[in-house]
Amino acid sequence: MVDLGFPELLTLVQTVAIIVAIVIAVYFSRRQIQALSADLEARVLNDLDEKLHRMGEIFMEKPEFVRVLYDAPPEPGPGSVFEAEAAFAYYVMFFCAHCFHMRQRGILGDNDWAGWLQWTKNAFQHGRLGKYWKEAEMNAWVDPAFREFVDREILPAAAAAH
């Protein structure tokens, strides 16, 4: 066996300490980059949601502007695609989708998500959102993950309650 003197042992310990320090630095740098990536994604999503929020406000003020996105023939009287209630239903649906996406990305914790999930179920069960979802084909305006979530978890819960 090789007999190491004090200077060689000190050099070996310093080398191991430097390697451990580098590994720790790389580990924490990687975690910080992942956190920044999630933060950036959340900021982009929130920015898009703010723009969608503003469009929703405009549609509620002037429901006829919905034609810019969906140019269906106007129906006379209540139930028209262009009435303010329908525009607001789309606004609420996009809000529910935004909450769902924040949960998917891990931004909404369990307690917050439980509250928003119940809020969404109530909107579909006790309000007219479920009716609009089916009759106005709102599902064509959302991404497949949210569409599947509503069809799989929200609508069956609303149907079971009635």
Secondary structure by P-SEA (a helix, b strand, c coil): cccccaaaaaaaaaaaaaaaaaaaaaaaaaaaaaaaaaaaaaaaaaaaaaaaaaaaaaaaaccccccccccccccccccccccaaaaaaaaaaaaaaaaaaaaaaccccaaaaaaaaaaaaaaaaccaaaaaaccccccccccaaaaaaaacccaaaaaaac
